[in-house]
Amino acid sequence: MKNLETYKEYEIEQWLEDADFVGWVKNPTGNAGAFFTSLMAKDTAIALKMAAAMQILQGIASNEPTLSNESVEQMWRNVSSETVDRRKKHRGIDEWIRIGSIAASILLIIGFGSYFLFGLNNDIDYKTVVAKVSVDSVSEIKLLMPDKSQITLSNRAEVMLSNEGEITLKTSKGERISLNISKLSEKHFGQLIVPKGKRASMTFADGSRVTVRPGSKVIFPTMFAQNEREIYVQGEAFLEVSKNKKRPFIVKTELMDVEVLGTSFDVSAYPGENEQSVVLVSGSVKVRSGSSDETKIVPNQRYSFDKTSQMQSVNEVNVFPYISWKDGILSFSSENLGNVLNELSNYYGVEFDYKPNVLDEIHITGKLDLNNNVDEALKVIATICPIDYKHMKKSIKIDVKP
């Protein structure tokens, strides 16, 4: 068995591959019992991932109450053989992509990491699904599909779903590839994961569009149900929803349910932040969170919910600073420089090294065009703020001029 520091780096997929852990799940009374029980008690983050992996191994993800030792062993053999079979099966697609000269933009990757991620929607447990793959664990945009495939997308790619059971992937250069996925229905879900430094969007069959902010993810049905349209957001996304009175559009987050008929709005629900919010641009939405009553907001209003106090509030706002990120612009009004750098870190996927207490005293007002690289953004900041910056091996060091 490995040490604590090694296990801290484990994602759920690695737990599923760890022979000692799998053996313990199969035989909890064995010699490893005391070690893994102690490990779960020491670290909450590790315990959550271990619990998710245990659920998978015990068959909860496939609606089985338990798995025998023989079933577990057979499951691993099936995963191994299916991975090989699927690689062979999709070899023709890879060849077609190369012929179309877009292999560098879209790459189909099959692996057991997504094997248990999706299946039939029996009142889907979004929190469990969203916890299985961390945004911080991927470096490229991932589209995880219910047929157990993973698709790696180029930056600024768009995913388009149709009522005919077809998925079209569009690159930033306008190149397209169509995929026929066997499992497309309101009972099957996929997941679009956009890491820091990347951008992606998704257009549903009804014309509704979701622009996903870097460091965020969206869980979605491959086809909407007849009576409602429902997705789950972790992080931040801007939505433009097609109006349909008979099929309300519902956005779920960890703390909120947002219901709309036809509107455009921004929803912010980052897992590490205490506050979640909705900023309405047009139309109207109804928000429910915690034990609070349903609240309706109108354009140019911001609804927020505080996780600690369980209090909600509605304020009049200028919506532009909240939604400009979708167009590659960050807008600030007397914002401290530390917060500005945090925004740039998320958008470009880079780390900054600086002294927070010093930068918090420097405030910035204006707009930054993020369609260029991070150096261009820093050059603009350096012209109006007394700072120098230098690229290090793993970060960009920010110093305040004397």
N, C-alpha and C positions, 0 to 999 in steps of 0.2 A: 504494500500500500504506500501511497505517496504522502508527502507532507502537506501541511495546511496551506502554505504559500502556493503550491502547485494546484491544489483543489480550488483556491480562490479564483484562478484563471479559467476554470472549467465553465463552458456553456453546457446546455442540456444535452446537446449531441455528444459531447465528450463524456458526460456521465453515462450515456447509453453505450459507449464503447469501452468503458472501464470494466475489466473482467472482475476485479475485486468487488466493485459496487453491484454489478449484475448478480454475482454470486451471493452477495448479502441479501438482495431483494428476493432471490429465489429461496434462500435459507436464512431468515432473520435470526435464528437461534445459533448460527455458526460463530466461529472465532472472530469474525469481523464485526459482529454486532455492537460490541462496546465502543469500538473505534468510530464507526459511522454515526452512532447515536450521539457520542460526545462531539463529533464534528458539527452535527446539526445544531447542537446546543450552543456552540461557540460563535457561530456566524449566521445571522439571519439570511443574508444574501445567498450563501451556500445552501442553507436549508430549503429555501424556496425552489432553487433549481433542482436539488435532490428530490424534493417532493413531486415536482412536475415529471421528472424522469421516472420516479417510482410509479406514478399514475399511468404513464405510458406503458411501462413493463407489465403492469398489472392488468392491462387491457381496458382501462377506463376510456381512453381515447377511441377505442373501437367498440364501445358499449358492451364489453364483456366484464362480468363481475370479477373474475380472477383468471390467472393463467397458471397452469401447472408447469412443473419443471420441463416436461417434454414439450409443452407448447412454447415456452420461452426459447428453448433451443431451436425448435422448428422455425419460430419467428425470425431468428437471426439468420438461419439458412435461407429463408425466403427473401429477406432483405438483401442478402449478398447476391443471390441468383437474379433477383429482379433488377438490381442495379446493372448487372452485366447485360441482361436481356434488353433493358431499356436503352442502354448505350448502343447496342446493335440496332435496335429498332429505329432509333433516331439518327443513325448515321446518314441516311438519305437526306434528312433535313439539313444536317451540317454541310453536306456537299452542295445542296441547293443554295444555302446561304453564301458559301464561298464563291459559287458561280455568280451570284448576284452582287458580289464584291462588298458585302456588308457584314462579313464575319467579325470584323473589328468592332462593329457597333452593337451587334446582338449575338450572344453566345448562349446556346442551350446547354445547360449542365444538369445532368441527372445524378442524384446522390441520395443516400438514405437519410440525410439530414432533414429532409422535408417529408419523410415517409409517413409520419404520424401527425403532420400539422393540420390537415384538413380532412373532412369527411362529411357525413350527413349532418344537417343542421337540426339537432334535437334541442332547441332552445340553446343555441351556441353560447358557451362560456367564454366571452371575449377576453376576460382578464387572464384566463389560463392560456389561451392561444397567443395573446400578445406577449406573454412572458417567455414563450419558448424560443424566440429569436430576438436578441437585443439589437437595436439600431447600431449601437457602438461595436457590435461584433462583426459587422460587414463593412467593406470598403467600397463596394460597388452597389448600384441599385439592383434590388432583387425582386422578382415577381414570382411568388410561390403559388402554385396552382393546385387544384384539388386532384389532378391526375398524378400527383406526387412529383411533378417536375419543378425544377428551379430554372428561371430564365434570368440571365444577367443582362441588364439593359445599359445602353450608353447614356451619358449625361444628357439631360433635357429631353429624354424620350417621352413618348405619349403612348398610353395603353388605351385601345378602343374596343369596347365590347358591343356585340350586335345581338339582335333577337334571333338570328339564324344560327346561333351556336358557333360563332367565329370570333377569334381574338386577333386584332390587327395591332402590330407594333410599329410605331412610326419614329424614326430617328430625327435628330435636330436638323439633319440635312434633307429631310423629306423622303428618305428611303422607307419602304414599307415591306413587312413580311406578315403573312396571314398564317395563323395556326388553328387547326381544328382540334379542340380538346374534347375528349369523349364525355367528360362529366361537366355539363353546363346546365344548371338549373338553380332555382331559388334555394335548393337544399344543399348546395355546395358553395364553399367559400374559398377565396384566395386572399393573398396578402401582398401589398406593395410596400416595400421597405426602402426608404430613401435616406442614406447616411449623410453625415455632415459633408459639405462641399459638393453635393449633388442636387439636381432638381429633376422632377418628373411630374407628370400629370396623367389623369385618367378621365376618359369620356365614356359614360354609360349609354346603353341602347336608347334610353329616353331623351338623350341630349344633355343631361346633367353633367357637369364637369367639375373635377376636383384638382386643384393645384396643390401639390404636397410640398411643404417647406422642408429644407434640409434638416436632418435629424428627426424625421417623423415617419409614421407608418399608417396605412389604412387597411382595414379588413373589410372585404366586400363580397356580396354574393355574385356569382358569375351571371345570374339572371335575377332581376327583381321579382318579388312575389306579386300576386295579383292585387292585394289589398294595401301594400305599403312598400316603401323603398328604404332600406336600412343599411347603414354602414357604421363602422367604428373607427375613431381617430385617436391616435396617441401622438402627441406633439402638436403640430399646427398645420392647418389646411385652409385654403380659400375655396368656397363652393359657390357655383352658379347653378341653381336648381331649376329645372324645367317645371312649369306649373302643371299640376294634375290634382284636382280637388278630390278625386276618388282614391288617389294613392299618395298620401302624405310622405314626405321625405324625412327620415329620422336619422340624426347623427348622434351616436352614443359615444361617451367618453367615460373615463374612470368615475367621474363625479356628476356628469350632466347627461340629460336627454334633451336634444334640440329638435323640435318638430317644425317643419316648414311645408308650404304648398308650392311656392315658386318664388325664389328670392336669391340674393347674393349676400354672403356673409363670411366672416373669418371666425374660426373656432380654434382656441388655444388651450391645449390640455397636456402639458409636459409632465411626465411622471415624477420628476424630482422637484416640482414647484408646488407651493402651497395653494396658489390661486389658479383657477381655470376661468376662461371668459369666452364670450361671444360678442363680436362687433358687427352690427347690421348695416349693410350698405343700401339695400333696397328690399321692398316687400315687408313681411313681418314674420316673426318667429315666436314660438312658445318654448320656454326653457323650464325644465324641472331638475332640481338638484337636492340631494340629501332628503330631509323631511319637509323641505319648503314647498309651499303651494306653487302651482304653475304660474310663471310670470311671462307676460307678453311684452316684447320690445318693438320699437319702430325704428326707421332709418336714423342714423347718426346717434344711436344709443349703444352703450357698452354694458352688457350684463357680466357681473363677476360673482364668483362663489369662493369663499374662503374655507378651505378644508379644516383648519384648526378651530375656528369660531363657529363654523357651520352657518355663517351669515352670508346673505346675498345682497347685492346692490346694483342699481341701474343709474348710469350717468350719461349726460350729453357729451359727445366727443366729436372731434374732427377725425373722420375715419381714415384719411389718407395715410397717416403714419403707421396705422395698424395693418393696412393691406398693400402698401407700396412694394413690399418684398416680392410679391408675385410677379412684378414687372422688373425685378432686378434693381430696385431702388430702396435704400434705407433712408428714412426721414427722421430727423431728430430736432427737438426743441429744448435747448438748455439741458441736454443729457450729459451725465458725467462720462468721461472718456473710458472708464473701466467697463461700463455697460455697452458702450459702442464697440469696444474690442471683443466683448463676449458675443455680440451679434455677428461680427466679422468672423470670429472663430467658428461659429456654427455654420455660417453661410459658405465659407471657403474650405472648411475642414482643416484648419491650421491651429496650432497652439501658440499662445502669446505668453511671454515671461515678463512680468512687471510687478511693481509694488502697488497693490490696490489702494492703500490709504493715500498714496501720492496722486494717482490718477483720478481718484474720486473728487479731488479738488478742482480738476480741470473740466469745464463744461463746453459742449459743442452744440451748435445750431446749424442746420442746413440739410443738404441731401447728398448721398453718396451713390454713384452709379456702380452697381456691382456686376455689370455685364463685362467688365474688364477683370484683370487679375488682382490679387490682393495687394501687389506692389503699387498699382495705380491708386487704389483706395488709400493706402498708407501715405502716398505722396501728397494727396489732397489734404489729409489730416495734418501732415507735418507742415503744410503751408500756413495753417491757421492755429496750430497748437505747438507749444514749445517742446517737441519731442524729437528724438532720433530713434531709428530702428535698424536692427541688424539681424540677418538670417543666421541662425545657429543650426546645429545638426538636426534637432527635432523640434525646434520652436523659433519664433521670431522675438528677439529681445527688444523691449521698449524702455528707453531711458528718457527721463525728463531733463531738458537742458538747464544748466545752472543759471 
